[in-house]
């Protein structure tokens, strides 16, 4: 087990929007992932119709941090998001590889998504040493499990999805609560569409 397993993720700033979703079972988690995928597509398409001041596309990717204990549903949510974006192949957990890349052909153009799992990191310096910064500066979607293992080196995310067991409903062991917080305008736009 990695050192510092209880590192808590610190709120990066004041959230622009916060929403709570009850996910009764795996099917509900999969449905949320699909809605999130549709939201990403919608925000990308809107950005293409509204170029930035320099004429460039206004969508610069997303950093989504997934927080929760082992078995909370983080990888299930990533898998559902990938499926919602049209990925039909296998979705591997990057627990050992640290990152799994996906390039998806979408109506709004090619979309690159990186799925990170930082569970095995024992020190935030490992993130810096791994050379992952370029992934986050490439306009891709970066879905990061166990972001707290990188400390503050990831910077402010666009979205944080916190998954916890639904303790209110003890009879349903599959129940989860997802608290989603947006910290950027693009993150807020996605969350509003979920």
Backbone as JSON Lines, residues from 0, in Angstrom:
{"i":0,"aa":"X","n":[0.85,-1.18,0.0],"ca":[0.0,0.0,0.0],"c":[0.88,1.23,0.0]}
{"i":1,"aa":"X","n":[0.56,2.24,-0.82],"ca":[1.39,3.43,-0.87],"c":[1.39,4.19,0.46]}
{"i":2,"aa":"X","n":[2.49,4.93,0.69],"ca":[2.55,5.79,1.87],"c":[1.54,6.92,1.7]}
{"i":3,"aa":"X","n":[1.2,7.55,2.79],"ca":[0.26,8.68,2.8],"c":[-1.09,8.35,2.18]}
{"i":4,"aa":"X","n":[-1.71,7.23,2.51],"ca":[-2.98,6.89,1.88],"c":[-4.11,7.83,2.24]}
{"i":5,"aa":"X","n":[-3.95,8.6,3.3],"ca":[-5.04,9.46,3.74],"c":[-4.88,10.91,3.32]}
{"i":6,"aa":"X","n":[-3.98,11.17,2.36],"ca":[-3.85,12.54,1.9],"c":[-5.2,13.04,1.42]}
{"i":7,"aa":"X","n":[-5.64,14.11,1.97],"ca":[-6.95,14.65,1.58],"c":[-6.76,15.64,0.45]}
{"i":8,"aa":"X","n":[-7.7,15.64,-0.46],"ca":[-7.65,16.62,-1.54],"c":[-8.16,17.95,-0.98]}
{"i":9,"aa":"X","n":[-7.43,18.99,-1.22],"ca":[-7.8,20.31,-0.73],"c":[-8.61,21.02,-1.8]}
{"i":10,"aa":"X","n":[-9.65,21.73,-1.43],"ca":[-10.4,22.49,-2.42],"c":[-9.47,23.49,-3.1]}
{"i":11,"aa":"X","n":[-9.41,23.48,-4.44],"ca":[-8.47,24.35,-5.14],"c":[-8.9,25.81,-5.13]}
{"i":12,"aa":"X","n":[-10.17,26.08,-4.99],"ca":[-10.7,27.44,-5.03],"c":[-12.19,27.33,-4.72]}
{"i":13,"aa":"X","n":[-12.86,28.45,-4.79],"ca":[-14.32,28.41,-4.64],"c":[-14.94,27.8,-5.87]}
{"i":14,"aa":"X","n":[-15.83,26.87,-5.65],"ca":[-16.5,26.21,-6.78],"c":[-17.47,27.18,-7.44]}
{"i":15,"aa":"X","n":[-17.5,27.15,-8.76],"ca":[-18.45,27.96,-9.52],"c":[-19.84,27.32,-9.5]}
{"i":16,"aa":"X","n":[-19.85,25.99,-9.39],"ca":[-21.11,25.26,-9.36],"c":[-20.87,23.94,-8.64]}
{"i":17,"aa":"X","n":[-21.84,23.54,-7.83],"ca":[-21.77,22.24,-7.15],"c":[-23.12,21.55,-7.31]}
{"i":18,"aa":"X","n":[-23.05,20.28,-7.66],"ca":[-24.27,19.48,-7.78],"c":[-24.03,18.11,-7.16]}
{"i":19,"aa":"X","n":[-25.09,17.54,-6.6],"ca":[-25.02,16.21,-6.0],"c":[-25.94,15.28,-6.77]}
{"i":20,"aa":"X","n":[-25.43,14.09,-7.09],"ca":[-26.18,13.1,-7.84],"c":[-26.22,11.8,-7.03]}
{"i":21,"aa":"X","n":[-27.4,11.24,-6.86],"ca":[-27.55,9.93,-6.23],"c":[-27.42,8.89,-7.34]}
{"i":22,"aa":"X","n":[-26.48,7.98,-7.17],"ca":[-26.24,6.92,-8.15],"c":[-26.6,5.6,-7.47]}
{"i":23,"aa":"X","n":[-27.81,5.14,-7.7],"ca":[-28.35,4.0,-6.97],"c":[-27.59,2.7,-7.22]}
{"i":24,"aa":"X","n":[-27.02,2.56,-8.42],"ca":[-26.34,1.32,-8.76],"c":[-25.37,1.58,-9.92]}
{"i":25,"aa":"X","n":[-24.75,0.52,-10.41],"ca":[-23.78,0.67,-11.49],"c":[-24.44,1.24,-12.75]}
{"i":26,"aa":"X","n":[-25.67,0.86,-13.02],"ca":[-26.38,1.38,-14.2],"c":[-26.54,2.9,-14.1]}
{"i":27,"aa":"X","n":[-26.8,3.41,-12.9],"ca":[-26.93,4.86,-12.71],"c":[-25.58,5.56,-12.91]}
{"i":28,"aa":"X","n":[-24.51,4.92,-12.47],"ca":[-23.17,5.47,-12.68],"c":[-22.86,5.5,-14.18]}
{"i":29,"aa":"X","n":[-23.2,4.43,-14.88],"ca":[-22.98,4.38,-16.32],"c":[-23.81,5.46,-17.03]}
{"i":30,"aa":"X","n":[-25.04,5.67,-16.6],"ca":[-25.89,6.69,-17.21],"c":[-25.32,8.09,-16.98]}
{"i":31,"aa":"X","n":[-24.79,8.34,-15.78],"ca":[-24.17,9.64,-15.52],"c":[-22.95,9.82,-16.42]}
{"i":32,"aa":"X","n":[-22.13,8.78,-16.55],"ca":[-20.95,8.86,-17.42],"c":[-21.33,9.19,-18.85]}
{"i":33,"aa":"X","n":[-22.41,8.61,-19.32],"ca":[-22.87,8.91,-20.68],"c":[-23.35,10.35,-20.8]}
{"i":34,"aa":"X","n":[-24.07,10.84,-19.79],"ca":[-24.5,12.25,-19.8],"c":[-23.29,13.18,-19.78]}
{"i":35,"aa":"X","n":[-22.28,12.8,-19.0],"ca":[-21.07,13.6,-18.94],"c":[-20.38,13.63,-20.3]}
{"i":36,"aa":"X","n":[-20.32,12.5,-20.97],"ca":[-19.73,12.44,-22.32],"c":[-20.49,13.36,-23.28]}
{"i":37,"aa":"X","n":[-21.81,13.32,-23.22],"ca":[-22.62,14.2,-24.08],"c":[-22.37,15.66,-23.73]}
{"i":38,"aa":"X","n":[-22.18,15.96,-22.45],"ca":[-21.9,17.33,-22.03],"c":[-20.56,17.8,-22.6]}
{"i":39,"aa":"X","n":[-19.55,16.93,-22.55],"ca":[-18.24,17.27,-23.12],"c":[-18.4,17.61,-24.6]}
{"i":40,"aa":"X","n":[-19.11,16.77,-25.32],"ca":[-19.32,17.01,-26.76],"c":[-20.05,18.32,-27.0]}
{"i":41,"aa":"X","n":[-21.06,18.59,-26.23],"ca":[-21.84,19.81,-26.37],"c":[-20.97,21.05,-26.14]}
{"i":42,"aa":"X","n":[-20.15,21.01,-25.11],"ca":[-19.27,22.14,-24.79],"c":[-18.21,22.31,-25.88]}
{"i":43,"aa":"X","n":[-17.67,21.22,-26.38],"ca":[-16.68,21.3,-27.48],"c":[-17.31,21.91,-28.73]}
{"i":44,"aa":"X","n":[-18.5,21.46,-29.08],"ca":[-19.17,21.98,-30.28],"c":[-19.49,23.46,-30.13]}
{"i":45,"aa":"X","n":[-19.94,23.87,-28.94],"ca":[-20.23,25.28,-28.7],"c":[-18.95,26.12,-28.81]}
{"i":46,"aa":"X","n":[-17.85,25.58,-28.31],"ca":[-16.57,26.3,-28.38],"c":[-16.12,26.48,-29.83]}
{"i":47,"aa":"X","n":[-16.37,25.48,-30.66],"ca":[-15.98,25.58,-32.07],"c":[-16.79,26.65,-32.79]}
{"i":48,"aa":"X","n":[-18.01,26.86,-32.36],"ca":[-18.84,27.9,-32.98],"c":[-18.48,29.29,-32.48]}
{"i":49,"aa":"X","n":[-17.77,29.36,-31.34],"ca":[-17.4,30.63,-30.74],"c":[-15.9,30.68,-30.52]}
{"i":50,"aa":"X","n":[-15.13,31.04,-31.55],"ca":[-13.68,31.08,-31.38],"c":[-13.26,32.15,-30.38]}
{"i":51,"aa":"X","n":[-12.1,31.94,-29.8],"ca":[-11.54,32.9,-28.84],"c":[-11.1,34.17,-29.53]}
{"i":52,"aa":"X","n":[-10.58,35.09,-28.75],"ca":[-10.17,36.4,-29.26],"c":[-9.1,36.29,-30.34]}
{"i":53,"aa":"X","n":[-8.25,35.28,-30.25],"ca":[-7.19,35.13,-31.24],"c":[-7.63,34.26,-32.42]}
{"i":54,"aa":"X","n":[-8.92,33.95,-32.5],"ca":[-9.44,33.14,-33.6],"c":[-9.29,31.65,-33.37]}
{"i":55,"aa":"X","n":[-8.67,31.28,-32.26],"ca":[-8.46,29.88,-31.94],"c":[-9.73,29.31,-31.29]}
{"i":56,"aa":"X","n":[-9.82,27.98,-31.27],"ca":[-10.96,27.34,-30.61],"c":[-10.94,27.67,-29.13]}
{"i":57,"aa":"X","n":[-12.11,27.86,-28.56],"ca":[-12.22,28.26,-27.16],"c":[-12.19,27.07,-26.2]}
{"i":58,"aa":"X","n":[-12.16,25.84,-26.7],"ca":[-12.11,24.66,-25.82],"c":[-10.66,24.21,-25.7]}
{"i":59,"aa":"X","n":[-10.16,24.19,-24.47],"ca":[-8.76,23.85,-24.25],"c":[-8.59,22.56,-23.47]}
{"i":60,"aa":"X","n":[-9.59,21.7,-23.52],"ca":[-9.52,20.45,-22.79],"c":[-10.12,20.59,-21.4]}
{"i":61,"aa":"X","n":[-10.06,19.5,-20.66],"ca":[-10.6,19.47,-19.3],"c":[-9.7,18.63,-18.41]}
{"i":62,"aa":"X","n":[-9.54,19.07,-17.18],"ca":[-8.93,18.23,-16.16],"c":[-10.03,17.88,-15.17]}
{"i":63,"aa":"X","n":[-10.3,16.59,-15.07],"ca":[-11.35,16.1,-14.17],"c":[-10.68,15.2,-13.13]}
{"i":64,"aa":"X","n":[-10.79,15.58,-11.88],"ca":[-10.23,14.79,-10.8],"c":[-11.32,13.93,-10.18]}
{"i":65,"aa":"X","n":[-11.03,12.63,-10.06],"ca":[-11.99,11.67,-9.48],"c":[-11.46,11.24,-8.12]}
{"i":66,"aa":"X","n":[-12.25,11.54,-7.09],"ca":[-11.84,11.29,-5.71],"c":[-12.79,10.29,-5.08]}
{"i":67,"aa":"X","n":[-12.25,9.36,-4.34],"ca":[-13.07,8.38,-3.63],"c":[-12.23,7.19,-3.22]}
{"i":68,"aa":"X","n":[-12.73,6.45,-2.26],"ca":[-12.03,5.27,-1.78],"c":[-11.97,4.19,-2.85]}
{"i":69,"aa":"X","n":[-11.19,3.15,-2.59],"ca":[-11.17,1.98,-3.47],"c":[-12.59,1.45,-3.6]}
{"i":70,"aa":"X","n":[-13.01,1.15,-4.8],"ca":[-14.33,0.59,-5.03],"c":[-15.46,1.62,-5.06]}
{"i":71,"aa":"X","n":[-15.11,2.9,-5.05],"ca":[-16.15,3.95,-5.03],"c":[-16.81,4.14,-6.39]}
{"i":72,"aa":"X","n":[-16.2,3.64,-7.47],"ca":[-16.81,3.77,-8.78],"c":[-16.09,4.71,-9.73]}
{"i":73,"aa":"X","n":[-14.87,5.11,-9.4],"ca":[-14.11,6.04,-10.24],"c":[-13.84,5.46,-11.62]}
{"i":74,"aa":"X","n":[-13.31,4.24,-11.68],"ca":[-13.01,3.62,-12.97],"c":[-14.29,3.31,-13.74]}
{"i":75,"aa":"X","n":[-15.34,2.93,-13.06],"ca":[-16.63,2.69,-13.73],"c":[-17.11,3.96,-14.4]}
{"i":76,"aa":"X","n":[-16.96,5.1,-13.73],"ca":[-17.37,6.37,-14.31],"c":[-16.52,6.73,-15.53]}
{"i":77,"aa":"X","n":[-15.23,6.49,-15.45],"ca":[-14.35,6.74,-16.61],"c":[-14.76,5.84,-17.77]}
{"i":78,"aa":"X","n":[-14.98,4.58,-17.48],"ca":[-15.39,3.62,-18.52],"c":[-16.68,4.07,-19.2]}
{"i":79,"aa":"X","n":[-17.64,4.52,-18.42],"ca":[-18.92,4.98,-18.96],"c":[-18.74,6.24,-19.81]}
{"i":80,"aa":"X","n":[-17.86,7.13,-19.38],"ca":[-17.59,8.34,-20.15],"c":[-16.96,7.98,-21.5]}
{"i":81,"aa":"X","n":[-16.01,7.08,-21.47],"ca":[-15.39,6.64,-22.73],"c":[-16.41,5.98,-23.66]}
{"i":82,"aa":"X","n":[-17.25,5.15,-23.1],"ca":[-18.3,4.51,-23.92],"c":[-19.22,5.58,-24.51]}
{"i":83,"aa":"X","n":[-19.57,6.57,-23.71],"ca":[-20.43,7.64,-24.17],"c":[-19.8,8.48,-25.27]}
{"i":84,"aa":"X","n":[-18.47,8.48,-25.31],"ca":[-17.74,9.21,-26.35],"c":[-17.45,8.33,-27.57]}
{"i":85,"aa":"X","n":[-17.96,7.1,-27.55],"ca":[-17.85,6.24,-28.72],"c":[-16.75,5.21,-28.69]}
{"i":86,"aa":"X","n":[-16.02,5.09,-27.58],"ca":[-14.97,4.08,-27.5],"c":[-15.62,2.71,-27.36]}
{"i":87,"aa":"X","n":[-15.24,1.78,-28.22],"ca":[-15.83,0.44,-28.19],"c":[-14.86,-0.63,-27.73]}
{"i":88,"aa":"X","n":[-13.6,-0.29,-27.59],"ca":[-12.6,-1.28,-27.18],"c":[-12.56,-1.43,-25.67]}
{"i":89,"aa":"X","n":[-11.57,-2.16,-25.25],"ca":[-11.37,-2.42,-23.83],"c":[-10.93,-1.14,-23.12]}
{"i":90,"aa":"X","n":[-11.4,-0.95,-21.91],"ca":[-10.97,0.17,-21.07],"c":[-10.19,-0.43,-19.91]}
{"i":91,"aa":"X","n":[-8.91,-0.22,-19.95],"ca":[-8.03,-0.77,-18.91],"c":[-7.88,0.22,-17.77]}
{"i":92,"aa":"X","n":[-7.78,-0.31,-16.57],"ca":[-7.45,0.54,-15.43],"c":[-5.95,0.81,-15.48]}
{"i":93,"aa":"X","n":[-5.54,2.08,-15.41],"ca":[-4.1,2.38,-15.5],"c":[-3.35,2.29,-14.18]}
{"i":94,"aa":"X","n":[-3.79,1.38,-13.31],"ca":[-3.15,1.26,-12.01],"c":[-1.66,0.98,-12.13]}
{"i":95,"aa":"X","n":[-1.26,0.16,-13.09],"ca":[0.15,-0.17,-13.25],"c":[0.84,0.66,-14.32]}
{"i":96,"aa":"X","n":[0.11,1.04,-15.36],"ca":[0.72,1.84,-16.44],"c":[0.69,3.32,-16.13]}
{"i":97,"aa":"X","n":[-0.07,3.75,-15.14],"ca":[-0.26,5.13,-14.68],"c":[-1.13,5.96,-15.61]}
{"i":98,"aa":"X","n":[-1.06,5.73,-16.93],"ca":[-1.9,6.48,-17.87],"c":[-2.27,5.58,-19.05]}
{"i":99,"aa":"X","n":[-3.52,5.69,-19.47],"ca":[-4.0,5.01,-20.68],"c":[-4.52,6.09,-21.62]}
{"i":100,"aa":"X","n":[-3.97,6.18,-22.84],"ca":[-4.43,7.18,-23.81],"c":[-5.52,6.63,-24.72]}
{"i":101,"aa":"X","n":[-6.43,7.5,-25.13],"ca":[-7.5,7.15,-26.06],"c":[-7.63,8.29,-27.07]}
{"i":102,"aa":"X","n":[-7.7,7.96,-28.33],"ca":[-7.95,8.95,-29.38],"c":[-9.27,8.56,-30.03]}
{"i":103,"aa":"X","n":[-10.24,9.46,-29.96],"ca":[-11.6,9.16,-30.39],"c":[-12.0,10.08,-31.54]}
{"i":104,"aa":"X","n":[-12.57,9.49,-32.57],"ca":[-13.12,10.29,-33.67],"c":[-14.51,10.72,-33.27]}
{"i":105,"aa":"X","n":[-14.74,12.03,-33.24],"ca":[-16.02,12.58,-32.82],"c":[-16.51,13.57,-33.87]}
{"i":106,"aa":"X","n":[-17.81,13.86,-33.9],"ca":[-18.35,14.82,-34.87],"c":[-17.67,16.19,-34.78]}
{"i":107,"aa":"X","n":[-17.26,16.6,-33.59],"ca":[-16.6,17.9,-33.41],"c":[-15.1,17.8,-33.66]}
{"i":108,"aa":"X","n":[-14.63,16.67,-34.17],"ca":[-13.21,16.47,-34.43],"c":[-12.59,15.49,-33.46]}
{"i":109,"aa":"X","n":[-11.38,15.1,-33.75],"ca":[-10.66,14.13,-32.93],"c":[-10.54,14.63,-31.49]}
{"i":110,"aa":"X","n":[-10.75,13.71,-30.57],"ca":[-10.67,14.02,-29.14],"c":[-9.68,13.05,-28.5]}
{"i":111,"aa":"X","n":[-8.71,13.6,-27.79],"ca":[-7.76,12.79,-27.05],"c":[-8.15,12.82,-25.58]}
{"i":112,"aa":"X","n":[-8.17,11.65,-24.98],"ca":[-8.52,11.5,-23.57],"c":[-7.42,10.68,-22.91]}
{"i":113,"aa":"X","n":[-6.96,11.14,-21.75],"ca":[-5.97,10.41,-20.96],"c":[-6.61,10.03,-19.63]}
{"i":114,"aa":"X","n":[-6.51,8.76,-19.29],"ca":[-7.04,8.24,-18.02],"c":[-5.84,7.95,-17.13]}
{"i":115,"aa":"X","n":[-5.71,8.69,-16.05],"ca":[-4.6,8.54,-15.11],"c":[-5.08,7.85,-13.84]}
{"i":116,"aa":"X","n":[-4.21,7.05,-13.25],"ca":[-4.44,6.47,-11.93],"c":[-3.16,6.66,-11.15]}
{"i":117,"aa":"X","n":[-3.18,7.55,-10.18],"ca":[-1.97,7.9,-9.43],"c":[-1.89,7.17,-8.09]}
{"i":118,"aa":"X","n":[-2.68,6.11,-7.93],"ca":[-2.75,5.4,-6.66],"c":[-1.38,4.94,-6.15]}
{"i":119,"aa":"X","n":[-0.53,4.51,-7.05],"ca":[0.75,3.95,-6.64],"c":[1.8,5.01,-6.28]}
{"i":120,"aa":"X","n":[1.5,6.28,-6.53],"ca":[2.45,7.33,-6.16],"c":[2.52,7.44,-4.65]}
{"i":121,"aa":"X","n":[3.73,7.6,-4.14],"ca":[3.91,7.78,-2.7],"c":[4.39,9.19,-2.37]}
{"i":122,"aa":"X","n":[4.74,9.96,-3.42],"ca":[5.24,11.31,-3.22],"c":[4.81,12.15,-4.42]}
{"i":123,"aa":"X","n":[4.34,13.37,-4.22],"ca":[3.93,14.21,-5.35],"c":[5.04,14.41,-6.39]}
{"i":124,"aa":"X","n":[6.29,14.34,-5.96],"ca":[7.4,14.52,-6.91],"c":[7.37,13.45,-8.01]}
{"i":125,"aa":"X","n":[6.78,12.29,-7.73],"ca":[6.69,11.23,-8.74],"c":[5.88,11.7,-9.94]}
{"i":126,"aa":"X","n":[4.86,12.52,-9.7],"ca":[4.05,13.05,-10.8],"c":[4.91,13.94,-11.68]}
{"i":127,"aa":"X","n":[5.67,14.83,-11.06],"ca":[6.54,15.73,-11.83],"c":[7.59,14.92,-12.58]}
{"i":128,"aa":"X","n":[8.17,13.92,-11.93],"ca":[9.21,13.11,-12.55],"c":[8.67,12.28,-13.72]}
{"i":129,"aa":"X","n":[7.39,11.94,-13.7],"ca":[6.81,11.11,-14.76],"c":[6.63,11.88,-16.06]}
{"i":130,"aa":"X","n":[6.73,13.21,-16.03],"ca":[6.63,14.0,-17.25],"c":[5.22,14.14,-17.8]}
{"i":131,"aa":"X","n":[4.24,14.13,-16.92],"ca":[2.85,14.18,-17.37],"c":[2.34,15.58,-17.69]}
{"i":132,"aa":"X","n":[3.08,16.63,-17.34],"ca":[2.59,18.0,-17.53],"c":[2.14,18.23,-18.98]}
{"i":133,"aa":"X","n":[2.87,17.7,-19.96],"ca":[2.53,17.93,-21.37],"c":[1.15,17.38,-21.73]}
{"i":134,"aa":"X","n":[0.73,16.33,-21.07],"ca":[-0.6,15.77,-21.32],"c":[-1.69,16.77,-20.95]}
{"i":135,"aa":"X","n":[-1.45,17.52,-19.88],"ca":[-2.44,18.45,-19.36],"c":[-2.45,19.76,-20.15]}
{"i":136,"aa":"X","n":[-1.42,20.0,-20.92],"ca":[-1.33,21.23,-21.72],"c":[-1.64,21.0,-23.18]}
{"i":137,"aa":"X","n":[-2.24,19.85,-23.51],"ca":[-2.42,19.48,-24.92],"c":[-3.83,19.67,-25.44]}
{"i":138,"aa":"X","n":[-4.75,20.19,-24.62],"ca":[-6.13,20.34,-25.06],"c":[-6.94,19.06,-24.94]}
{"i":139,"aa":"X","n":[-6.4,18.07,-24.25],"ca":[-7.06,16.77,-24.08],"c":[-7.98,16.78,-22.87]}
{"i":140,"aa":"X","n":[-8.77,15.73,-22.76],"ca":[-9.55,15.46,-21.56],"c":[-8.65,14.59,-20.68]}
{"i":141,"aa":"X","n":[-8.36,15.04,-19.47],"ca":[-7.53,14.28,-18.53],"c":[-8.4,13.9,-17.34]}
{"i":142,"aa":"X","n":[-8.66,12.6,-17.21],"ca":[-9.44,12.07,-16.1],"c":[-8.45,11.45,-15.12]}
{"i":143,"aa":"X","n":[-8.39,11.98,-13.9],"ca":[-7.34,11.61,-12.95],"c":[-7.94,10.98,-11.7]}
{"i":144,"aa":"X","n":[-7.66,9.69,-11.53],"ca":[-8.02,9.01,-10.28],"c":[-6.88,9.2,-9.29]}
{"i":145,"aa":"X","n":[-7.22,9.36,-8.03],"ca":[-6.27,9.57,-6.93],"c":[-5.42,10.82,-7.16]}
{"i":146,"aa":"X","n":[-6.03,11.95,-7.51],"ca":[-5.26,13.16,-7.79],"c":[-4.51,13.68,-6.56]}
{"i":147,"aa":"X","n":[-4.98,13.36,-5.36],"ca":[-4.32,13.82,-4.15],"c":[-2.9,13.31,-4.05]}
{"i":148,"aa":"X","n":[-2.56,12.23,-4.76],"ca":[-1.2,11.68,-4.72],"c":[-0.2,12.58,-5.44]}
{"i":149,"aa":"X","n":[-0.69,13.53,-6.25],"ca":[0.19,14.49,-6.93],"c":[0.25,15.81,-6.16]}
{"i":150,"aa":"X","n":[-0.4,15.86,-5.02],"ca":[-0.4,17.1,-4.23],"c":[-1.02,18.23,-5.03]}
{"i":151,"aa":"X","n":[-0.44,19.38,-4.95],"ca":[-0.94,20.56,-5.67],"c":[-0.32,20.71,-7.05]}
{"i":152,"aa":"X","n":[0.48,19.76,-7.47],"ca":[1.17,19.86,-8.75],"c":[0.24,19.81,-9.96]}
{"i":153,"aa":"X","n":[-0.95,19.27,-9.8],"ca":[-1.9,19.21,-10.91],"c":[-2.52,20.57,-11.21]}
{"i":154,"aa":"X","n":[-2.47,21.49,-10.27],"ca":[-3.11,22.78,-10.46],"c":[-4.61,22.69,-10.23]}
{"i":155,"aa":"X","n":[-5.3,23.75,-10.57],"ca":[-6.75,23.82,-10.36],"c":[-7.45,23.02,-11.46]}
{"i":156,"aa":"X","n":[-8.27,22.05,-11.08],"ca":[-8.99,21.25,-12.07],"c":[-10.2,22.02,-12.61]}
{"i":157,"aa":"X","n":[-10.74,21.54,-13.71],"ca":[-11.99,22.08,-14.21],"c":[-13.16,21.51,-13.42]}
{"i":158,"aa":"X","n":[-13.05,20.23,-13.07],"ca":[-14.09,19.53,-12.32],"c":[-13.47,18.6,-11.31]}
{"i":159,"aa":"X","n":[-14.16,18.43,-10.18],"ca":[-13.82,17.39,-9.21],"c":[-15.08,16.58,-8.99]}
{"i":160,"aa":"X","n":[-14.96,15.27,-9.22],"ca":[-16.06,14.33,-8.95],"c":[-15.66,13.53,-7.71]}
{"i":161,"aa":"X","n":[-16.39,13.71,-6.62],"ca":[-16.14,12.97,-5.38],"c":[-17.21,11.9,-5.24]}
{"i":162,"aa":"X","n":[-16.79,10.66,-5.19],"ca":[-17.69,9.52,-5.09],"c":[-17.58,8.89,-3.71]}
{"i":163,"aa":"X","n":[-18.73,8.67,-3.09],"ca":[-18.77,8.03,-1.78],"c":[-19.91,7.02,-1.76]}
{"i":164,"aa":"X","n":[-19.8,6.04,-0.86],"ca":[-20.9,5.11,-0.66],"c":[-22.09,5.88,-0.11]}
{"i":165,"aa":"X","n":[-23.28,5.48,-0.52],"ca":[-24.51,6.09,-0.03],"c":[-24.88,5.43,1.29]}
{"i":166,"aa":"X","n":[-24.46,6.04,2.38],"ca":[-24.71,5.47,3.71],"c":[-26.16,5.62,4.15]}
{"i":167,"aa":"X","n":[-26.93,6.43,3.46],"ca":[-28.33,6.63,3.8],"c":[-29.15,5.37,3.48]}
{"i":168,"aa":"X","n":[-28.69,4.62,2.49],"ca":[-29.45,3.47,2.03],"c":[-28.61,2.22,2.24]}
{"i":169,"aa":"X","n":[-28.58,1.73,3.47],"ca":[-27.71,0.61,3.83],"c":[-28.08,-0.69,3.14]}
{"i":170,"aa":"X","n":[-29.3,-0.83,2.67],"ca":[-29.72,-2.07,2.02],"c":[-29.19,-2.19,0.59]}
{"i":171,"aa":"X","n":[-28.77,-1.09,0.01],"ca":[-28.27,-1.13,-1.36],"c":[-26.78,-0.86,-1.34]}
{"i":172,"aa":"X","n":[-25.99,-1.92,-1.42],"ca":[-24.54,-1.79,-1.33],"c":[-23.93,-1.14,-2.56]}
{"i":173,"aa":"X","n":[-24.67,-1.09,-3.68],"ca":[-24.14,-0.49,-4.89],"c":[-24.35,1.01,-4.93]}
{"i":174,"aa":"X","n":[-25.12,1.58,-4.01],"ca":[-25.46,2.99,-4.05],"c":[-24.27,3.89,-3.8]}
{"i":175,"aa":"X","n":[-24.17,4.96,-4.59],"ca":[-23.11,5.94,-4.46],"c":[-23.72,7.33,-4.47]}
{"i":176,"aa":"X","n":[-22.98,8.27,-3.92],"ca":[-23.32,9.68,-4.03],"c":[-22.15,10.36,-4.74]}
{"i":177,"aa":"X","n":[-22.47,11.1,-5.78],"ca":[-21.46,11.84,-6.52],"c":[-21.67,13.32,-6.26]}
{"i":178,"aa":"X","n":[-20.66,13.95,-5.68],"ca":[-20.68,15.4,-5.51],"c":[-19.74,15.95,-6.57]}
{"i":179,"aa":"X","n":[-20.29,16.76,-7.47],"ca":[-19.52,17.32,-8.58],"c":[-19.35,18.81,-8.37]}
{"i":180,"aa":"X","n":[-18.1,19.27,-8.47],"ca":[-17.8,20.69,-8.31],"c":[-17.04,21.19,-9.53]}
{"i":181,"aa":"X","n":[-17.48,22.33,-10.06],"ca":[-16.83,22.94,-11.22],"c":[-15.99,24.13,-10.75]}
{"i":182,"aa":"X","n":[-14.76,24.22,-11.28],"ca":[-13.84,25.29,-10.9],"c":[-13.43,26.15,-12.09]}
{"i":183,"aa":"X","n":[-13.99,25.9,-13.27],"ca":[-13.71,26.71,-14.45],"c":[-15.01,26.88,-15.22]}
{"i":184,"aa":"X","n":[-15.02,27.8,-16.16],"ca":[-16.21,28.02,-16.97],"c":[-16.53,26.79,-17.82]}
{"i":185,"aa":"X","n":[-15.51,26.15,-18.38],"ca":[-15.78,24.95,-19.19],"c":[-16.27,23.81,-18.31]}
{"i":186,"aa":"X","n":[-15.72,23.68,-17.1],"ca":[-16.2,22.68,-16.17],"c":[-17.64,22.95,-15.76]}
{"i":187,"aa":"X","n":[-17.94,24.22,-15.51],"ca":[-19.31,24.6,-15.15],"c":[-20.28,24.3,-16.29]}
{"i":188,"aa":"X","n":[-19.87,24.62,-17.52],"ca":[-20.73,24.36,-18.68],"c":[-21.02,22.87,-18.82]}
{"i":189,"aa":"X","n":[-20.02,22.03,-18.58],"ca":[-20.24,20.58,-18.63],"c":[-21.18,20.14,-17.53]}
{"i":190,"aa":"X","n":[-20.95,20.61,-16.31],"ca":[-21.77,20.19,-15.18],"c":[-23.22,20.64,-15.35]}
{"i":191,"aa":"X","n":[-23.44,21.81,-15.91],"ca":[-24.81,22.28,-16.15],"c":[-25.56,21.36,-17.11]}
{"i":192,"aa":"X","n":[-24.84,20.66,-17.98],"ca":[-25.45,19.78,-18.98],"c":[-25.63,18.35,-18.47]}
{"i":193,"aa":"X","n":[-25.13,18.05,-17.28],"ca":[-25.25,16.69,-16.73],"c":[-26.57,16.54,-16.01]}
